[in-house]
Amino acid sequence: MKIAVWDTYVPKKNGVTMHFDIIVPVETNDPEQIFNYGREYLKSKGEDGQPLTSNESQFCHIEALKPEWEEDIRQKGYAIVEMENCQTEP
């Protein structure tokens, strides 16, 4: 399976920028759906309400599915790869 990687930078409530990738099947090509996946992730991190639009997230590239993403994609339709500043604040 081929997946699309959406490179995402979202300002946290404390002003620090989170960097993460939204991983979706290549057939998922509706940006609003992909942004909604990112918003679900932000909510899980206590960062709901932060902006996530085409200004914060853009298609980056296509690659082969990695085994560590397979279960999340099968269950939720997407996977998140945390890159920088994604830890939850106490």
Secondary structure, DSSP 8 states (H G I E B T S, - for coil): -EEEEEEEEEE-TTS-EEEEEEEEETT---HHHHHHHHHHHHHHTT-TTS--STTTEEEEEEEE--HHHHHHHHHHS-EEEEEES-S---
